[in-house]
């Protein structure tokens, strides 16, 4: 008589349930919005969870000023369509010192993102922040709880996590603590792509293959998004060639390597993703710092 | 490798390459199974999971490169790939070579998506296993073929059964190391059957496998021609999942959030715990019992764009038409339900089928798994969260604890980390529930420490205790108001709290003398005196101190019923315990008097010589020395004994009391 839900229906229902629990039990939640494909899914889930009300929290973009131009465009459009307030934060210290991915390497992520995030959460006093991290992304994420508590200084203690049983979440905080909440913890990359396709959710066009200006740097292929600015930080004008490329993941443009591809529709992207044996985060330089424990260390310091 | 040519994985891969749309269509309609793998470090559990990921192409090339390098460096399999390294996540775990937390992994086959909870097996990680099991549809219990059914096998099986996992797989692993001998396998299955029956496990599926070599994982192995049952993946693809079972039960939905965007819409959001609901169904809101019918099941479609209201003659009916929705929803879906009538409903309530609603009760027998380093404090108030209900609850002394290795019942006074026990639990107001065996959502709960906010226990309600319904209040003709009226006063409890030697008894005594002179009817309950009689069976452990306070609170309450003004002088160091007494009394009748004397001053006075004893170690658990004192944050009255005399303090208290009364 009754039908069995598909895996995507169950994952969607679980994520919506988590978002509603947070809204019911926290004082000032916020949705971390990075404009990537996972953020796109998160925003869509938030809109569904509270429909026909707009989601009762703002979007927060901790910006590095080094995002792709197309990302800024989509960000502003999505905020407008969803009826949500968009908060953008730039770490003033990073801005003042001109921190950039070429000269400063890991410090770029640390100052703009890790520090920027902490400052932004403190500035507005958010006590719960939704993030789009998934357990299939990286080993230390595989053991992180859905409700992940951070100390007043935003540190993560992997040894002291609260047990999470059934679908009961304990959102009670100690003084100064805040929660990072990961409603799509149990989704895989394939689930994300398929959900985007089934719901026709807009994503940054850079995910689709197209002819774009590219340059090579330290053995990886990058898109030349803002050539004058690139020239300034590199100290030379990189050799630019036009290639059909796309991005598997979108971070800051110099930190995110492109792949040569002709996949210009979602099914083609999914096909390519499934057939290439390279895991998603490989395009990001961040995990390779500090050996195998890179992300775990970053998280203990307060990275999302 | 022993994978056969009919390997479904390779068929899938071909489909991805040749017809991605067909593949996506297939993937879209997959169901999901969550399972756990239980076994100890040496049973090859991580290796099995690594194998499942590897065989289903869930390991990418770069991960494989890292894995190959790691295998040579720290692996335990010589030059071969050590799959265990794929799943042992945290750095500390990798160093120690053991799994210490629950890790979740994902893989797909043609028919299903799988979430595997990889749980540690040692006894000290019982809580991690219970956590992983709580969301599982199925458990794979690993046995090392060379070792047979061990203590840990029994423990894992018991825990899975306790948490209500209906599908059990007995995976007899490392068959390659016993030459794929059928006799070994049969003997293990026979041993296990006997044990399983003894603890009430109705059925299980046994299979001979090798996680390391890949036998009977995907495809049937040529090494075990005598085995004709399903291979592991085949079995995982076909068993019934919990949500399908839940869908056949009566409708229940705990309300998470009231959705009220404007005057025209009021919906109740939640995840359907069981059954299904249709527009037009008669439903009941619990615990109030009010009924209505379902007018709308609101679910956003497409882009989830908000309804656009045009014109000024908008009404509830018109607005509801603008909101998208569905006709029927089933267990596992997150929806927002609107009623046809204005019925009170808020977070914590449960919407249920009108004809067969769940009950509400405030006393239960429960099975509790203790998850925290600090043991259970019998009689102390904890937060209890069940579904979306949050109440205050106290746990009685356990009837027994279960030895998870032998299943024996053991008499205990409390529950320590990883202990499992059966105890009565009492909530401060009725909660809507069903026995855990019937409904996980309405029967499973967590306990939260009110001070640290940690999740300290997980529990399952077995049944409600009728006692709460059978012990009726005897209706008395002379009411508490009549008692108080005759005495021409308003009853109250002046609860003096402070360190030993702070001056509680002295001041309380002075207060009573003053009130007595003013013709007030009073009584003073003194800590030392009560311990000579009513509470002489209690010691000074944390649990006994809580019980001491509870009894004094109950006695004080009876005295206020009799119309008296009661003074109590107890150290009562814990906020939770004072709040417990406060909750027993009508609003305004509990007056907390904080006799504020710094430790140094109290110790200096040391009227009874107790501090000296405590400092020398002759007296244990002494408040202020080796046991904490939690000062009241907002006492009704605070007297600073370093700034005023006892006489002055008594005057302040009497003035405040009579001013208030």
Interface residues (C-beta under 8 A of the other chain):
Chain A: X1 X2 X3 X4 X5 X6 X7 X8 X9 X10 X11 X12 X13 X14 X16 X17 X20 X21 X23 X24 X44 X47 X48 X49 X50 X51 X52 X53 X54 X81 X83 X135 X136 X139 X140 X142 X143 X158 X159 X161 X162 X163 X164 X165 X166 X167 X168 X170 X172 X173 X174 X185 X186 X188 X190 X191 X194 X197 X198 X199 X200 X201 X267 X268 X270 X271 X274 X275 X276 X277 X278 X279 X282 X292 X293 X296
Chain B: X13 X16 X17 X20 X21 X23 X24 X27 X28 X29 X30 X31 X32 X57 X60 X61 X62 X63 X64 X66 X70 X87 X89 X90 X91 X92 X94 X101 X102 X103 X104 X105 X106 X108 X112 X113 X115 X127 X128 X130 X131 X134 X135 X241 X243 X244 X247 X248 X256 X257 X259 X260 X261 X265 X267 X269 X270 X271 X276 X298 X299 X300 X302 X303 X304 X305 X306 X307 X323 X324 X330 X331 X332 X333 X334 X336 X347 X371 X383 X385 X386 X387 X388 X440 X441 X444 X445 X446 X448 X452 X453 X454 X455 X458
